[in-house]
């Protein structure tokens, strides 16, 4: 089990499963948003993920470079 939140704390979540198969995304968007060589990620099923608060703060984003 793990919990986390966004950098500003507006959104928080809980993951109720073993975290495995972690990887680093090195796409240009992840590198640009962090100023580093990528973002560590782990993929979990929807059933293992629970949003604790902040649903209203989540928005969709579309990469303008893929239009």
C-alpha positions as CSV (number, residue, x, y, z in Angstrom):
1,X,0.0,0.0,0.0
2,X,1.1,3.5,-0.8
3,X,-0.2,7.0,-0.7
4,X,0.7,10.2,-2.4
5,X,-0.3,13.6,-3.5
6,X,0.5,16.2,-6.2
7,X,3.1,18.9,-5.5
8,X,0.6,21.5,-4.2
9,X,-1.4,18.9,-2.1
10,X,-4.7,19.6,-3.9
11,X,-5.0,16.0,-5.0
12,X,-4.2,12.9,-2.8
13,X,-4.6,9.2,-3.5
14,X,-4.1,5.8,-2.0
15,X,-2.9,2.7,-3.8
16,X,-3.8,-0.7,-2.3
17,X,-1.6,-3.1,-4.1
18,X,2.0,-4.1,-4.3
19,X,4.0,-1.6,-6.2
20,X,6.1,-3.3,-8.8
21,X,7.3,-2.8,-12.3
22,X,8.4,0.8,-11.7
23,X,10.1,2.5,-14.6
24,X,11.3,6.0,-15.6
25,X,9.6,7.9,-18.4
26,X,12.1,9.8,-20.5
27,X,9.7,11.4,-23.0
28,X,10.3,15.1,-23.8
29,X,7.2,16.2,-21.8
30,X,8.4,14.5,-18.6
31,X,11.9,15.8,-19.0
32,X,10.6,19.4,-19.6
33,X,8.1,19.3,-16.7
34,X,10.8,18.2,-14.1
35,X,14.0,19.7,-15.5
36,X,15.5,16.2,-15.0
37,X,16.0,13.2,-17.2
38,X,12.5,11.8,-16.5
39,X,9.8,10.9,-14.1
40,X,9.6,7.6,-12.1
41,X,6.3,5.8,-12.6
42,X,4.4,2.7,-11.6
43,X,1.2,1.5,-13.2
44,X,-1.6,0.0,-11.1
45,X,-5.1,-1.2,-11.8
46,X,-8.1,1.1,-11.4
47,X,-9.5,-1.2,-8.7
48,X,-6.3,-0.7,-6.6
49,X,-6.4,3.1,-6.9
50,X,-8.5,5.4,-4.7
51,X,-8.7,9.1,-5.0
52,X,-8.8,10.6,-1.5
53,X,-9.5,14.2,-2.4
54,X,-9.1,16.8,-5.2
55,X,-11.2,15.4,-8.0
56,X,-12.2,18.9,-8.9
57,X,-8.5,19.9,-9.3
58,X,-7.8,17.2,-11.9
59,X,-8.0,18.4,-15.5
60,X,-7.3,17.0,-18.9
61,X,-4.3,18.0,-20.9
62,X,-3.5,17.5,-24.5
63,X,0.0,17.9,-25.9
64,X,-0.3,20.7,-28.5
65,X,2.6,19.2,-30.4
66,X,0.5,16.2,-31.4
67,X,-2.4,18.1,-33.1
